[in-house]
Amino acid sequence: MDESSKALLTVSGLLFGFLFTAFWWILNRELRFKPENRHFKPATGMLITSLVLLGVFGIVVPLKQAAKANPALLWSYRGVLLALLSVLGYMLTDLGHYHIYQRPKYTTNSEWVFFSLTILVILAFVLKWSFFRR
């Protein structure tokens, strides 16, 4: 594995840890409310999406390339992939366990503006990378 791939994995692993910590902060905050007052915020969805994207493109894809170059890493790659899927499943299961999957009880206009802008920027990049490659 070359140095840039190692750096990418290091940065992605650290960022994944920070995002997972943010998830716990969000969950802890929601648990302060009674179950009927808890709700799933758009920002929580963006955080989980960020974790998935980072896990796939920052960790799984580089490890898959490393496993192709060095078959001795194949089981490590598979193990990391399964672990990341387990972490995602764990997060989603915990949200369900604590009744977080309820429609938002309240939202602000600025929340929806920034949520929409984020989705639009993501879609713009996906379209650009899909159809306007150079």
C-alpha positions in Angstrom: 0.0 0.0 0.0 1.4 3.4 -1.0 1.8 6.3 1.4 -1.2 8.3 0.1 -3.5 5.3 0.6 -2.2 4.9 4.2 -2.8 8.6 4.8 -6.3 8.3 3.4 -7.1 5.3 5.7 -5.7 7.1 8.7 -7.7 10.3 8.1 -10.9 8.3 7.3 -10.5 6.2 10.4 -10.1 9.2 12.6 -13.0 11.1 11.0 -15.2 8.0 11.3 -14.4 7.9 15.0 -15.4 11.6 15.4 -18.6 11.1 13.5 -19.4 8.0 15.6 -18.8 10.2 18.7 -21.2 12.8 17.2 -23.8 10.0 16.8 -23.5 9.2 20.5 -23.9 12.9 21.4 -27.1 13.0 19.4 -28.4 9.8 20.9 -27.6 11.0 24.4 -29.4 14.3 23.8 -32.5 12.6 22.5 -32.6 10.2 25.5 -33.1 13.2 27.8 -36.6 13.5 26.4 -39.5 11.1 27.1 -39.9 8.5 24.4 -43.0 10.2 22.9 -41.0 13.4 22.6 -38.0 11.9 20.8 -37.7 12.3 17.0 -35.5 11.6 14.0 -34.0 14.9 12.9 -32.8 15.5 9.3 -29.3 16.2 10.7 -29.2 12.7 12.1 -29.9 11.3 8.7 -27.1 13.4 7.2 -24.7 12.2 10.0 -25.5 8.5 9.2 -25.2 9.2 5.5 -21.8 10.8 6.2 -20.7 7.7 8.1 -21.8 5.4 5.3 -20.0 7.5 2.6 -16.8 7.8 4.6 -16.9 4.1 5.5 -17.4 3.0 1.9 -15.1 5.5 0.0 -12.6 6.2 2.8 -12.1 2.8 4.3 -13.7 -0.1 2.3 -12.6 1.0 -1.2 -9.0 1.6 -0.3 -8.8 -1.6 1.6 -10.3 -3.5 -1.3 -7.7 -2.1 -3.6 -5.0 -3.1 -1.1 -6.5 -6.6 -0.9 -6.4 -6.9 -4.7 -2.7 -5.9 -4.7 -1.9 -8.1 -1.7 -4.2 -11.2 -1.4 -3.0 -11.8 2.2 -5.2 -8.8 3.2 -8.4 -10.3 1.8 -9.7 -11.6 5.2 -8.7 -8.3 6.9 -10.6 -6.4 4.2 -13.7 -8.6 4.7 -13.5 -8.3 8.4 -13.3 -4.5 8.3 -16.3 -4.5 5.9 -18.4 -6.7 8.2 -17.4 -4.6 11.2 -18.4 -1.3 9.5 -21.8 -2.9 8.5 -22.2 -4.1 12.1 -21.5 -0.5 13.4 -24.1 0.9 11.0 -26.6 -1.8 12.0 -25.9 -1.1 15.7 -26.5 2.6 15.3 -29.8 2.0 13.4 -30.9 -0.6 15.9 -30.2 1.7 18.9 -32.2 4.5 17.3 -35.1 2.1 16.9 -34.7 0.7 20.4 -35.0 4.2 21.9 -37.9 5.2 19.7 -36.0 7.8 17.8 -37.7 6.9 14.4 -40.5 9.3 14.9 -41.4 12.1 12.6 -39.8 15.4 13.7 -41.9 17.1 16.4 -40.5 20.4 15.5 -38.1 21.8 12.9 -36.9 25.2 11.9 -36.8 26.9 8.5 -33.1 27.2 8.6 -32.8 23.5 9.4 -34.6 22.6 6.2 -32.7 25.3 4.2 -29.3 23.8 5.2 -30.6 20.2 4.8 -31.8 21.1 1.3 -28.6 22.9 0.3 -26.5 20.0 1.5 -28.6 17.5 -0.6 -28.4 19.8 -3.6 -24.6 20.1 -3.3 -24.2 16.4 -3.0 -26.4 15.7 -6.0 -24.5 18.3 -8.0 -21.2 16.6 -7.3 -22.7 13.1 -8.1 -24.0 14.5 -11.4 -20.8 16.2 -12.2 -18.7 13.1 -11.5 -21.1 10.8 -13.3 -21.8 12.8 -16.5 -19.0 15.4 -16.9 -15.9 13.3 -16.4 -12.6 14.4 -17.9 
